[in-house]
Every structure is written in C-alpha cells, then in structure tokens.
Amino acid sequence: MHASQSYEVTIVGGGLGGLTAALALRQKGLRVTVLEQAPQLGEVGAGIQTAPNASRVLTSLGLRRQLEAIHTEPLDQVRRRWQDGSVIGLTSLGEHCKRTYNAPYWHYHRADLHKVLLEACLDEQRPGPAVAVHTGSRVTTVDTERRHRPVVLTESGQRYESDVVVGADGIRSAVRDLIGMPDTLEFSGEMAYRVLIPGDKIAADPATRWLVDRFQSTIWYGPGRHLVHYMIRGGEYLNVVALVPCSDEVAEKWSAPVGSDELVNAFPGWDDRVPAMLSKTEGDAMAFALYYRRPDPVWIDGHVALLGDACHAMLPYQAQGASQAMEDAAVLAEELGSVPVAGVEEALTRYVSRRAKHAAMVQDASLENKRFYHLPDGPDQRERDAKLKNFTGESHVSYQWLWSGTPLNDPDAESFAYQFPR
C-alpha cells in the first residue's frame, strides 16, 4: 500500500484478537490505535491452545521465533473415560500437525502469548507504523453520524476519530451494543473451572507423575461434565479446564473464585487420578459461566466492524475461540490492507463474507460437542466412543477443515513459506 493510501483504524479491545488484528493491520501500513478498558494490558492466568489454523496466522506475522521461545508442544490428543481413565482414542499432534498442515499445534500461557503480540505491536523496528496502545480507555460512545469517519469517545473524555472502528472487545462487547446490534447472547447452563496447578506438585506425586512423562492434551468424558488438561511453560504448570453444570451464583455473577475441595467434589466417582490432580489446586482458581452468541452474519455497520467474541463468541468445546478471532484478524487485514480508504465498506463486506459462515460452523460444532462430550453412559456413549477410536474430528467438522483454516489470499502464508522440518 502506498503511504498516501494509509489510513487510520481504531481497535476497541486489547485482547488476543484485538492485538493480532492491530499487528496484521500495521504490517499492511495502516495506522492503528488500540483502546483497552483495563488499567493495564495483560491476560488472565490460564492456558491457551493454538491449532494450526491460528499458528499459521501468527507465524505469517513474523512471530515464529518468539512463539518457539514460549510454547509447549503436546505430542498427542488423548481421550479418556471418566470411571477408569481408559483411553478411548488417541490423535497424533506434534510432528503430525507440522507435517500435515505445515503449522504446529502449540500450548501457551495466555499472558506469554499476549506479551509477544503486544511487544510486536509496539516494536518500532517492525514493518509499518507502530501501534498506539491506550489503557484505562473504556469506550462509552461510538458516533457514526459521519459514516466514513466514525468517532469513539471514552469515559475519560478522550476522542478518537478514524476511518475504521473494530470492536474486538469480547463477548460483552460495548461496541456491539453502542451501534445497536441485536442481543444474541445465550447461556449454556454450564460453567468452566479454569485452574493452573504447579508442575512440580504434579511431578512429586506418584499418582500424577504420569502427566509429565509425555506432554499430551487430554480430554476426559463423563455424564454431564468433562475435563481438559495440558502442560504449559514446558511443564511449569498443568492447565486444567473443567466443565460442569453452572451454579446459580456463577450464573448470576459470571465468575467466582473456587477452592480445591469444590473442584474435587464436582467430579464424584471419577477415576482416582482426577481428584489426585484437582486436589493440588492452589489459589486463583476461578469458575466462569459459559455464554455464547447465536450465529449472526451481521458484523458491520458502515465503517464499524466486529471481530472475535464480539460477533461469534463460542463455547470452548473445540478450543477455537481465540483461533477464530486470529483468523478474523488476518482476513480483516488482507481486505483493509488492499484498498484505499474509499474502498473500506466493500473491504469490510468481503471480510464478513469470508468469515461469518466459517465462524458460524465452528460455533455450531462447539455447541454440538457440548452434547457429544457429556452423553450419559449407554448406547449413545458407546457409539461415540467407538467413533472416537479412529476419528478425524468431532461432531460435524473435520480437523482437516478446521485446522486448514479460512484460506488466506496471501500466497506466502498459504504456500507455507515458513517451512517446518519434515
């Protein structure tokens, strides 16, 4: 893009989706400002999975070296039965992903991944104008009276006028509400416990030491609930996500702290290895009510667009929420980065046409997995377990489709210029 074509984008929300978009847009030569309502930038202490579709986006932004410094690579995805821990199915990750998709399946501490993105946005030496990031900036107004130059106002009275506004501000998006988009939030009836357990406590106990023998991503299936765990920071922590029916308190407050006793008691009758693991939980464990958005293809209004959870919040049953936001970011940058400011509306329309159906399919698959994961013991469960023995995806999307991701127009990203050893 010629300098004369460069224009301004304001991104509301400095999470993983917002910062990926900021970096991708910056590298197309756009001048980007990020407004984050929190007093300082950061991410909650929890793990995150980036499947090959998201890894491809991140490496194509020139972050491979930084990601290699913070990642942990699971070698397999293991599925276990709740009562006895027997292995239902095993899917190769690790080298298999790099060979098949030429992009890795990696685990991170969310804060580490966020920091890599933030530093890249701010780094003066990278291509494009460095991103301006403002914290403590809660957005109270999105003024679209001048359709081509929307204005964002913050609680402190700051005014940001730009050519495009991107609402990357999460499941309870202020931008979405301020431009009058329909309320599509749905409550799942479930909650997720998110826990980090020190790896040395896991390694020291013979009952849990098996977890450090080989890094894996493990899913336990049981009636009405399931459990996911994997190592991050090279074994420094075991990240646990436990999904169970939601309590009234958490449904009302959206989140609440929990102790190790509550976690253990949430899985009565499960294989001994589950309480052995969960009992090692220390402070900072939280329960989060699980909400999602009904699929809705209306993501734009003039020069204002939504991204990530603001438009397609999904349940965590495909581990794809952040990955889909990163795909949004890459496609948005391709579209906006290829037009002068006069072409913004058409570019945003193309962004939605390339992303809305795809994201909706992942939303639907995540919702379907809620039922699929939580079947009571019986014929349906036995049929599911038989299917999982040799499977290539869950519910109704294949890993081939999901992990290949939305095709990028960028031939370098799509022809896998960032070769992984084969």
C-alpha positions as a Markdown table, in Angstrom:
| # | Residue | x | y | z |
|---|---|---|---|---|
| 1 | Met | 0.0 | 0.0 | 0.0 |
| 2 | His | 1.3 | 3.5 | -0.8 |
| 3 | Ala | 1.8 | 5.9 | 2.0 |
| 4 | Ser | -0.8 | 8.1 | 0.5 |
| 5 | Gln | -3.3 | 5.3 | 0.9 |
| 6 | Ser | -2.5 | 4.6 | 4.6 |
| 7 | Tyr | -5.4 | 5.4 | 6.8 |
| 8 | Glu | -6.4 | 5.1 | 10.5 |
| 9 | Val | -8.1 | 2.2 | 12.3 |
| 10 | Thr | -9.2 | 2.3 | 16.0 |
| 11 | Ile | -9.5 | -1.1 | 17.6 |
| 12 | Val | -11.6 | -1.4 | 20.8 |
| 13 | Gly | -10.2 | -4.2 | 22.9 |
| 14 | Gly | -6.6 | -5.2 | 23.6 |
| 15 | Gly | -7.0 | -9.0 | 24.0 |
| 16 | Leu | -5.5 | -11.7 | 21.7 |
| 17 | Gly | -7.9 | -10.9 | 18.8 |
| 18 | Gly | -7.5 | -7.2 | 19.0 |
| 19 | Leu | -3.7 | -7.3 | 19.2 |
| 20 | Thr | -3.5 | -9.8 | 16.4 |
| 21 | Ala | -5.6 | -7.5 | 14.2 |
| 22 | Ala | -3.5 | -4.5 | 15.2 |
| 23 | Leu | -0.3 | -6.2 | 14.3 |
| 24 | Ala | -1.7 | -7.6 | 11.0 |
| 25 | Leu | -3.1 | -4.1 | 10.0 |
| 26 | Arg | 0.1 | -2.4 | 11.0 |
| 27 | Gln | 2.1 | -4.7 | 8.7 |
| 28 | Lys | -0.2 | -3.6 | 5.9 |
| 29 | Gly | 0.8 | 0.0 | 6.5 |
| 30 | Leu | -2.3 | 1.2 | 8.4 |
| 31 | Arg | -2.1 | 3.5 | 11.4 |
| 32 | Val | -3.7 | 1.6 | 14.3 |
| 33 | Thr | -4.8 | 2.8 | 17.8 |
| 34 | Val | -5.9 | 0.2 | 20.4 |
| 35 | Leu | -8.2 | 1.2 | 23.2 |
| 36 | Glu | -8.3 | -1.2 | 26.2 |
| 37 | Gln | -10.6 | -0.5 | 29.2 |
| 38 | Ala | -8.4 | -2.4 | 31.7 |
| 39 | Pro | -5.9 | -0.2 | 33.6 |
| 40 | Gln | -3.1 | -2.4 | 32.4 |
| 41 | Leu | -2.7 | -4.8 | 29.5 |
| 42 | Gly | -2.5 | -8.4 | 30.1 |
| 43 | Glu | -4.3 | -11.7 | 30.1 |
| 44 | Val | -5.8 | -13.9 | 32.8 |
| 45 | Gly | -3.5 | -16.7 | 34.1 |
| 46 | Ala | -4.7 | -19.7 | 32.1 |
| 47 | Gly | -3.6 | -21.8 | 29.2 |
| 48 | Ile | -4.5 | -21.5 | 25.5 |
| 49 | Gln | -4.3 | -23.8 | 22.6 |
| 50 | Thr | -3.4 | -22.6 | 19.1 |
| 51 | Ala | -4.3 | -25.1 | 16.5 |
| 52 | Pro | -2.5 | -25.0 | 13.1 |
| 53 | Asn | -5.1 | -22.5 | 11.7 |
| 54 | Ala | -4.1 | -19.9 | 14.3 |
| 55 | Ser | -0.4 | -20.9 | 14.3 |
| 56 | Arg | -0.3 | -20.2 | 10.6 |
| 57 | Val | -1.7 | -16.7 | 11.2 |
| 58 | Leu | 0.9 | -16.0 | 13.9 |
| 59 | Thr | 3.9 | -17.3 | 12.1 |
| 60 | Ser | 2.9 | -15.3 | 8.9 |
| 61 | Leu | 3.1 | -12.2 | 11.1 |
| 62 | Gly | 6.8 | -12.9 | 11.7 |
| 63 | Leu | 6.4 | -14.3 | 15.3 |
| 64 | Arg | 7.8 | -17.8 | 14.9 |
| 65 | Arg | 11.0 | -17.2 | 16.9 |
| 66 | Gln | 9.1 | -15.5 | 19.7 |
| 67 | Leu | 6.5 | -18.3 | 19.8 |
| 68 | Glu | 9.2 | -21.0 | 19.8 |
| 69 | Ala | 10.5 | -19.4 | 23.0 |
| 70 | Ile | 7.2 | -19.7 | 24.9 |
| 71 | His | 5.4 | -22.7 | 23.6 |
| 72 | Thr | 4.8 | -26.2 | 24.9 |
| 73 | Glu | 4.1 | -28.8 | 22.2 |
| 74 | Pro | 1.7 | -31.7 | 23.0 |
| 75 | Leu | 2.6 | -34.9 | 21.2 |
| 76 | Asp | -0.9 | -36.4 | 21.2 |
| 77 | Gln | -4.6 | -35.7 | 22.0 |
| 78 | Val | -5.8 | -38.4 | 24.4 |
| 79 | Arg | -9.4 | -39.1 | 25.2 |
| 80 | Arg | -10.2 | -40.9 | 28.4 |
| 81 | Arg | -13.2 | -42.5 | 30.0 |
| 82 | Trp | -14.4 | -40.9 | 33.3 |
| 83 | Gln | -14.7 | -44.0 | 35.5 |
| 84 | Asp | -11.5 | -45.8 | 34.9 |
| 85 | Gly | -9.4 | -43.4 | 32.8 |
| 86 | Ser | -9.2 | -46.0 | 30.0 |
| 87 | Val | -8.1 | -44.5 | 26.7 |
| 88 | Ile | -10.9 | -44.1 | 24.2 |
| 89 | Gly | -8.9 | -42.6 | 21.4 |
| 90 | Leu | -5.6 | -41.1 | 20.5 |
| 91 | Thr | -4.8 | -38.4 | 17.8 |
| 92 | Ser | -1.3 | -37.5 | 16.9 |
| 93 | Leu | -0.4 | -33.8 | 17.3 |
| 94 | Gly | 3.3 | -32.7 | 17.5 |
| 95 | Glu | 5.1 | -33.7 | 14.3 |
| 96 | His | 2.0 | -34.9 | 12.7 |
| 97 | Cys | 0.4 | -31.4 | 12.6 |
| 98 | Lys | 3.6 | -29.8 | 11.2 |
| 99 | Arg | 3.8 | -32.5 | 8.5 |
| 100 | Thr | 0.1 | -32.4 | 7.6 |
| 101 | Tyr | -0.7 | -28.7 | 8.0 |
| 102 | Asn | 2.8 | -27.2 | 7.9 |
| 103 | Ala | 1.8 | -25.3 | 11.1 |
| 104 | Pro | 2.1 | -26.5 | 14.7 |
| 105 | Tyr | -0.4 | -27.3 | 17.4 |
| 106 | Trp | 1.1 | -25.5 | 20.4 |
| 107 | His | 0.0 | -24.6 | 24.0 |
| 108 | Tyr | 0.9 | -21.4 | 25.8 |
| 109 | His | 0.3 | -19.4 | 29.0 |
| 110 | Arg | -2.2 | -16.8 | 27.7 |
| 111 | Ala | -0.1 | -14.0 | 29.3 |
| 112 | Asp | 3.0 | -15.1 | 27.4 |
| 113 | Leu | 1.2 | -15.1 | 24.1 |
| 114 | His | -0.4 | -11.8 | 24.8 |
| 115 | Lys | 3.0 | -10.3 | 25.7 |
| 116 | Val | 4.5 | -11.5 | 22.4 |
| 117 | Leu | 1.7 | -9.8 | 20.4 |
| 118 | Leu | 1.9 | -6.6 | 22.4 |
| 119 | Glu | 5.7 | -6.3 | 22.0 |
| 120 | Ala | 5.4 | -6.8 | 18.3 |
| 121 | Cys | 2.7 | -4.1 | 18.0 |
| 122 | Leu | 4.9 | -1.6 | 19.9 |
| 123 | Asp | 8.3 | -2.6 | 18.3 |
| 124 | Glu | 9.5 | 0.4 | 16.3 |
| 125 | Gln | 11.7 | -1.8 | 14.2 |
| 126 | Arg | 8.9 | -3.9 | 12.7 |
| 127 | Pro | 7.2 | -3.1 | 9.3 |
| 128 | Gly | 4.5 | -0.4 | 9.3 |
| 129 | Pro | 3.8 | 2.4 | 11.9 |
| 130 | Ala | 4.0 | 1.2 | 15.5 |
| 131 | Val | 0.6 | 0.7 | 17.1 |
| 132 | Ala | -0.6 | 3.3 | 19.7 |
| 133 | Val | -2.0 | 1.4 | 22.8 |
| 134 | His | -4.1 | 3.3 | 25.4 |
| 135 | Thr | -5.1 | 1.5 | 28.6 |
| 136 | Gly | -7.8 | 2.7 | 31.0 |
| 137 | Ser | -9.9 | 3.6 | 28.0 |
| 138 | Arg | -13.5 | 2.5 | 28.5 |
| 139 | Val | -15.5 | 3.3 | 25.4 |
| 140 | Thr | -18.8 | 5.0 | 26.1 |
| 141 | Thr | -19.9 | 6.3 | 22.6 |
| 142 | Val | -19.4 | 5.2 | 19.0 |
| 143 | Asp | -20.6 | 8.1 | 16.9 |
| 144 | Thr | -21.3 | 7.0 | 13.3 |
| 145 | Glu | -23.0 | 10.3 | 12.2 |
| 146 | Arg | -20.2 | 10.8 | 9.7 |
| 147 | Arg | -20.4 | 7.4 | 8.2 |
| 148 | His | -16.9 | 7.4 | 6.8 |
| 149 | Arg | -15.1 | 8.8 | 9.9 |
| 150 | Pro | -16.6 | 7.2 | 13.0 |
| 151 | Val | -15.7 | 8.7 | 16.3 |
| 152 | Val | -15.1 | 6.8 | 19.6 |
| 153 | Leu | -15.4 | 8.5 | 22.9 |
| 154 | Thr | -14.0 | 7.2 | 26.2 |
| 155 | Glu | -15.2 | 7.6 | 29.7 |
| 156 | Ser | -12.3 | 10.0 | 30.5 |
| 157 | Gly | -13.4 | 12.3 | 27.6 |
| 158 | Gln | -10.8 | 11.2 | 25.0 |
| 159 | Arg | -12.0 | 11.4 | 21.4 |
| 160 | Tyr | -10.6 | 9.1 | 18.7 |
| 161 | Glu | -11.7 | 9.8 | 15.1 |
| 162 | Ser | -10.6 | 7.3 | 12.4 |
| 163 | Asp | -11.6 | 5.7 | 9.1 |
| 164 | Val | -12.5 | 2.3 | 10.6 |
| 165 | Val | -13.5 | 1.2 | 14.1 |
| 166 | Val | -13.1 | -2.5 | 15.0 |
| 167 | Gly | -15.0 | -3.9 | 18.0 |
| 168 | Ala | -12.7 | -6.6 | 19.4 |
| 169 | Asp | -14.0 | -6.1 | 22.9 |
| 170 | Gly | -15.1 | -9.6 | 23.8 |
| 171 | Ile | -18.4 | -11.4 | 24.5 |
| 172 | Arg | -20.0 | -8.5 | 26.3 |
| 173 | Ser | -18.9 | -6.0 | 23.5 |
| 174 | Ala | -19.6 | -2.4 | 24.2 |
| 175 | Val | -19.1 | -1.5 | 20.5 |
| 176 | Arg | -21.7 | -4.1 | 19.6 |
| 177 | Asp | -24.2 | -2.6 | 22.0 |
| 178 | Leu | -23.3 | 1.1 | 21.1 |
| 179 | Ile | -24.0 | 0.6 | 17.4 |
| 180 | Gly | -27.3 | -1.2 | 18.1 |
| 181 | Met | -26.6 | -4.7 | 17.1 |
| 182 | Pro | -29.1 | -7.3 | 18.2 |
| 183 | Asp | -28.5 | -9.1 | 21.5 |
| 184 | Thr | -27.5 | -12.7 | 20.5 |
| 185 | Leu | -26.2 | -13.9 | 23.9 |
| 186 | Glu | -27.2 | -17.3 | 25.1 |
| 187 | Phe | -26.5 | -19.0 | 28.4 |
| 188 | Ser | -25.3 | -22.6 | 28.0 |
| 189 | Gly | -26.3 | -23.7 | 31.5 |
| 190 | Glu | -22.7 | -24.7 | 32.2 |
| 191 | Met | -19.6 | -23.2 | 33.7 |
| 192 | Ala | -15.9 | -23.8 | 33.3 |
| 193 | Tyr | -13.4 | -24.1 | 36.2 |
| 194 | Arg | -10.0 | -22.7 | 35.0 |
| 195 | Val | -7.0 | -23.7 | 37.1 |
| 196 | Leu | -3.2 | -23.7 | 36.9 |
| 197 | Ile | -1.5 | -26.4 | 39.1 |
| 198 | Pro | 2.2 | -26.1 | 39.7 |
| 199 | Gly | 4.0 | -28.8 | 37.7 |
| 200 | Asp | 6.4 | -29.6 | 40.5 |
| 201 | Lys | 3.5 | -30.7 | 42.7 |
| 202 | Ile | 2.3 | -32.9 | 39.8 |
| 203 | Ala | 5.7 | -34.4 | 39.3 |
| 204 | Ala | 6.3 | -35.1 | 43.0 |
| 205 | Asp | 3.2 | -37.3 | 43.5 |
| 206 | Pro | 3.4 | -40.9 | 42.1 |
| 207 | Ala | -0.4 | -40.6 | 41.4 |
| 208 | Thr | 0.0 | -37.7 | 39.0 |
| 209 | Arg | 3.6 | -38.1 | 37.8 |
| 210 | Trp | 2.4 | -39.8 | 34.6 |
| 211 | Leu | 1.3 | -36.3 | 33.4 |
| 212 | Val | 4.9 | -35.2 | 32.9 |
| 213 | Asp | 6.1 | -38.3 | 31.2 |
| 214 | Arg | 4.9 | -37.2 | 27.8 |
| 215 | Phe | 3.2 | -33.8 | 27.0 |
| 216 | Gln | -0.3 | -34.5 | 25.8 |
| 217 | Ser | -3.6 | -32.7 | 25.5 |
| 218 | Thr | -6.1 | -34.9 | 27.5 |
| 219 | Ile | -9.9 | -34.9 | 27.4 |
| 220 | Trp | -11.9 | -36.9 | 30.0 |
| 221 | Tyr | -15.5 | -37.6 | 29.0 |
| 222 | Gly | -18.2 | -38.2 | 31.6 |
| 223 | Pro | -22.0 | -37.9 | 32.0 |
| 224 | Gly | -22.9 | -34.2 | 32.1 |
| 225 | Arg | -19.3 | -33.0 | 32.5 |
| 226 | His | -15.8 | -33.2 | 31.1 |
| 227 | Leu | -12.2 | -32.3 | 31.9 |
| 228 | Val | -9.3 | -31.0 | 29.7 |
| 229 | His | -5.7 | -30.7 | 30.8 |
| 230 | Tyr | -2.3 | -30.0 | 29.3 |
| 231 | Met | 1.1 | -28.6 | 30.3 |
| 232 | Ile | 2.2 | -25.1 | 29.6 |
| 233 | Arg | 5.6 | -23.3 | 30.1 |
| 234 | Gly | 7.4 | -26.6 | 29.4 |
| 235 | Gly | 5.8 | -28.3 | 32.4 |
| 236 | Glu | 5.9 | -25.3 | 34.9 |
| 237 | Tyr | 2.1 | -25.6 | 35.2 |
| 238 | Leu | -0.7 | -28.0 | 34.4 |
| 239 | Asn | -3.5 | -26.1 | 32.9 |
| 240 | Val | -6.9 | -27.6 | 33.7 |
| 241 | Val | -10.3 | -26.6 | 32.3 |
| 242 | Ala | -13.2 | -28.5 | 33.9 |
| 243 | Leu | -16.8 | -28.1 | 32.5 |
| 244 | Val | -19.8 | -28.8 | 34.7 |
| 245 | Pro | -23.4 | -27.6 | 35.2 |
| 246 | Cys | -23.4 | -24.0 | 36.3 |
| 247 | Ser | -24.2 | -23.0 | 39.9 |
| 248 | Asp | -26.8 | -20.2 | 40.5 |
| 249 | Glu | -24.1 | -17.9 | 42.0 |
| 250 | Val | -21.8 | -18.2 | 39.0 |
| 251 | Ala | -24.7 | -17.8 | 36.5 |
| 252 | Glu | -25.6 | -14.5 | 38.3 |
| 253 | Lys | -22.0 | -13.1 | 38.7 |
| 254 | Trp | -20.5 | -14.5 | 35.5 |
| 255 | Ser | -17.4 | -15.6 | 37.5 |
| 256 | Ala | -16.4 | -16.6 | 41.1 |
| 257 | Pro | -13.3 | -17.9 | 42.9 |
| 258 | Val | -13.2 | -21.6 | 43.8 |
| 259 | Gly | -11.2 | -23.8 | 46.1 |
| 260 | Ser | -9.7 | -27.3 | 45.5 |
| 261 | Asp | -12.5 | -29.0 | 47.6 |
| 262 | Glu | -15.2 | -27.7 | 45.3 |
| 263 | Leu | -13.2 | -28.9 | 42.2 |
| 264 | Val | -12.7 | -32.4 | 43.6 |
| 265 | Asn | -16.4 | -32.6 | 44.7 |
| 266 | Ala | -17.5 | -31.6 | 41.2 |
| 267 | Phe | -16.2 | -35.0 | 39.8 |
| 268 | Pro | -17.7 | -37.6 | 42.2 |
| 269 | Gly | -16.9 | -41.3 | 41.3 |
| 270 | Trp | -14.3 | -40.3 | 38.7 |
| 271 | Asp | -11.0 | -42.2 | 38.3 |
| 272 | Asp | -8.7 | -41.7 | 41.2 |
| 273 | Arg | -6.2 | -39.7 | 39.1 |
| 274 | Val | -8.8 | -36.9 | 38.7 |
| 275 | Pro | -9.1 | -36.0 | 42.4 |
| 276 | Ala | -5.3 | -36.6 | 42.8 |
| 277 | Met | -4.8 | -33.9 | 40.2 |
| 278 | Leu | -7.5 | -31.4 | 41.2 |
| 279 | Ser | -6.7 | -31.6 | 44.9 |
| 280 | Lys | -3.3 | -29.9 | 44.1 |
| 281 | Thr | -5.1 | -26.7 | 43.0 |
| 282 | Glu | -3.8 | -23.6 | 44.8 |
| 283 | Gly | -5.3 | -20.0 | 44.9 |
| 284 | Asp | -6.6 | -18.1 | 41.8 |
| 285 | Ala | -8.9 | -20.9 | 40.6 |
| 286 | Met | -12.0 | -19.4 | 39.0 |
| 287 | Ala | -15.3 | -20.6 | 37.7 |
| 288 | Phe | -16.8 | -18.8 | 34.6 |
| 289 | Ala | -20.3 | -19.0 | 33.4 |
| 290 | Leu | -20.3 | -20.2 | 29.7 |
| 291 | Tyr | -22.2 | -17.9 | 27.4 |
| 292 | Tyr | -22.1 | -17.9 | 23.6 |
| 293 | Arg | -23.7 | -15.9 | 20.7 |
| 294 | Arg | -26.2 | -17.3 | 18.3 |
| 295 | Pro | -24.6 | -17.3 | 14.8 |
| 296 | Asp | -25.5 | -14.0 | 13.2 |
| 297 | Pro | -23.9 | -12.7 | 10.0 |
| 298 | Val | -24.4 | -9.0 | 10.8 |
| 299 | Trp | -21.0 | -7.8 | 11.8 |
| 300 | Ile | -20.6 | -4.4 | 10.2 |
| 301 | Asp | -22.4 | -1.0 | 10.2 |
| 302 | Gly | -20.7 | 1.4 | 7.7 |
| 303 | His | -17.1 | 1.7 | 8.8 |
| 304 | Val | -17.6 | -0.2 | 12.1 |
| 305 | Ala | -16.8 | -3.9 | 12.2 |
| 306 | Leu | -16.9 | -6.6 | 14.9 |
| 307 | Leu | -14.2 | -9.3 | 15.4 |
| 308 | Gly | -13.8 | -12.4 | 17.6 |
| 309 | Asp | -16.1 | -12.9 | 20.5 |
| 310 | Ala | -18.0 | -9.7 | 19.9 |
| 311 | Cys | -19.6 | -11.3 | 16.8 |
| 312 | His | -19.2 | -15.1 | 17.2 |
| 313 | Ala | -18.5 | -16.0 | 20.9 |
| 314 | Met | -18.5 | -19.8 | 21.1 |
| 315 | Leu | -18.3 | -22.5 | 23.7 |
| 316 | Pro | -14.9 | -23.9 | 24.4 |
| 317 | Tyr | -15.7 | -27.4 | 23.1 |
| 318 | Gln | -13.5 | -27.0 | 20.1 |
| 319 | Ala | -10.7 | -24.9 | 21.7 |
| 320 | Gln | -11.2 | -22.5 | 18.8 |
| 321 | Gly | -12.4 | -19.2 | 20.3 |
| 322 | Ala | -9.1 | -17.3 | 20.2 |
| 323 | Ser | -8.0 | -19.2 | 17.0 |
| 324 | Gln | -11.1 | -18.0 | 15.2 |
| 325 | Ala | -10.5 | -14.4 | 16.3 |
| 326 | Met | -7.0 | -14.6 | 14.9 |
| 327 | Glu | -8.4 | -15.9 | 11.6 |
| 328 | Asp | -10.7 | -12.8 | 11.6 |
| 329 | Ala | -7.7 | -10.6 | 12.2 |
| 330 | Ala | -5.8 | -12.0 | 9.3 |
| 331 | Val | -8.7 | -11.8 | 6.8 |
| 332 | Leu | -9.6 | -8.3 | 8.0 |
| 333 | Ala | -6.0 | -7.1 | 7.4 |
| 334 | Glu | -5.9 | -8.7 | 4.0 |
| 335 | Glu | -9.1 | -6.9 | 3.0 |
| 336 | Leu | -8.4 | -3.5 | 4.5 |
| 337 | Gly | -4.8 | -3.6 | 3.6 |
| 338 | Ser | -5.6 | -4.0 | -0.1 |
| 339 | Val | -7.9 | -1.0 | -0.6 |
| 340 | Pro | -7.6 | 2.8 | -0.4 |
| 341 | Val | -9.9 | 4.4 | 2.2 |
| 342 | Ala | -12.6 | 4.8 | -0.4 |
| 343 | Gly | -12.9 | 1.0 | -0.6 |
| 344 | Val | -13.4 | 0.4 | 3.1 |
| 345 | Glu | -17.1 | -0.6 | 3.0 |
| 346 | Glu | -16.6 | -3.1 | 0.2 |
| 347 | Ala | -13.5 | -4.5 | 2.0 |
| 348 | Leu | -15.5 | -4.9 | 5.3 |
| 349 | Thr | -18.3 | -6.7 | 3.3 |
| 350 | Arg | -15.7 | -9.1 | 1.9 |
| 351 | Tyr | -14.3 | -9.7 | 5.4 |
| 352 | Val | -17.7 | -10.7 | 6.6 |
| 353 | Ser | -18.4 | -12.9 | 3.6 |
| 354 | Arg | -15.2 | -14.7 | 4.1 |
| 355 | Arg | -15.6 | -15.2 | 7.9 |
| 356 | Ala | -19.2 | -15.3 | 9.0 |
| 357 | Lys | -20.2 | -18.6 | 7.7 |
| 358 | His | -16.9 | -20.2 | 8.7 |
| 359 | Ala | -17.1 | -18.9 | 12.2 |
| 360 | Ala | -20.8 | -19.9 | 12.5 |
| 361 | Met | -19.9 | -23.5 | 11.6 |
| 362 | Val | -17.3 | -23.6 | 14.4 |
| 363 | Gln | -19.9 | -22.1 | 16.8 |
| 364 | Asp | -22.3 | -24.8 | 15.8 |
| 365 | Ala | -19.7 | -27.6 | 16.1 |
| 366 | Ser | -18.7 | -26.3 | 19.6 |
| 367 | Leu | -22.4 | -26.3 | 20.7 |
| 368 | Glu | -22.9 | -29.8 | 19.3 |
| 369 | Asn | -19.8 | -31.0 | 21.2 |
| 370 | Lys | -21.4 | -30.0 | 24.4 |
| 371 | Arg | -23.9 | -32.8 | 23.9 |
| 372 | Phe | -21.4 | -35.1 | 22.3 |
| 373 | Tyr | -18.9 | -34.8 | 25.2 |
| 374 | His | -21.5 | -35.1 | 28.0 |
| 375 | Leu | -23.5 | -38.2 | 27.0 |
| 376 | Pro | -24.8 | -40.3 | 29.9 |
| 377 | Asp | -23.4 | -43.9 | 29.9 |
| 378 | Gly | -25.3 | -46.1 | 27.5 |
| 379 | Pro | -25.8 | -46.9 | 23.8 |
| 380 | Asp | -25.1 | -43.4 | 22.5 |
| 381 | Gln | -22.0 | -43.1 | 24.6 |
| 382 | Arg | -20.7 | -46.4 | 23.4 |
| 383 | Glu | -21.4 | -45.4 | 19.8 |
| 384 | Arg | -19.5 | -42.1 | 20.4 |
| 385 | Asp | -16.5 | -43.9 | 22.0 |
| 386 | Ala | -16.3 | -46.3 | 19.0 |
| 387 | Lys | -16.3 | -43.3 | 16.7 |
| 388 | Leu | -13.5 | -41.7 | 18.6 |
| 389 | Lys | -11.3 | -44.7 | 18.3 |
| 390 | Asn | -10.3 | -43.7 | 14.8 |
| 391 | Phe | -11.6 | -40.2 | 14.1 |
| 392 | Thr | -10.6 | -37.1 | 12.2 |
| 393 | Gly | -12.7 | -34.6 | 14.0 |
| 394 | Glu | -15.7 | -34.3 | 16.4 |
| 395 | Ser | -19.4 | -33.5 | 15.9 |
| 396 | His | -19.7 | -32.2 | 12.3 |
| 397 | Val | -16.4 | -30.5 | 11.4 |
| 398 | Ser | -13.2 | -32.4 | 10.5 |
| 399 | Tyr | -9.8 | -31.4 | 11.7 |
| 400 | Gln | -8.8 | -31.1 | 8.1 |
| 401 | Trp | -11.3 | -28.4 | 7.5 |
| 402 | Leu | -10.8 | -26.7 | 10.9 |
| 403 | Trp | -7.0 | -26.7 | 11.0 |
| 404 | Ser | -6.6 | -25.8 | 7.4 |
| 405 | Gly | -8.5 | -22.6 | 8.4 |
| 406 | Thr | -10.0 | -19.9 | 6.3 |
| 407 | Pro | -7.9 | -19.8 | 3.2 |
| 408 | Leu | -5.8 | -16.6 | 3.2 |
| 409 | Asn | -5.3 | -14.8 | 0.0 |
| 410 | Asp | -1.6 | -14.2 | 1.0 |
| 411 | Pro | 0.3 | -16.8 | -1.1 |
| 412 | Asp | 3.2 | -16.7 | 1.3 |
| 413 | Ala | 1.0 | -17.8 | 4.2 |
| 414 | Glu | -0.9 | -20.3 | 2.1 |
| 415 | Ser | 2.1 | -21.9 | 0.4 |
| 416 | Phe | 3.7 | -22.3 | 3.8 |
| 417 | Ala | 6.7 | -20.2 | 3.2 |
| 418 | Tyr | 7.5 | -20.8 | 6.9 |
| 419 | Gln | 8.6 | -24.4 | 6.4 |
| 420 | Phe | 8.7 | -26.7 | 9.4 |
| 421 | Pro | 11.1 | -29.6 | 9.4 |
| 422 | Arg | 9.6 | -32.6 | 7.7 |
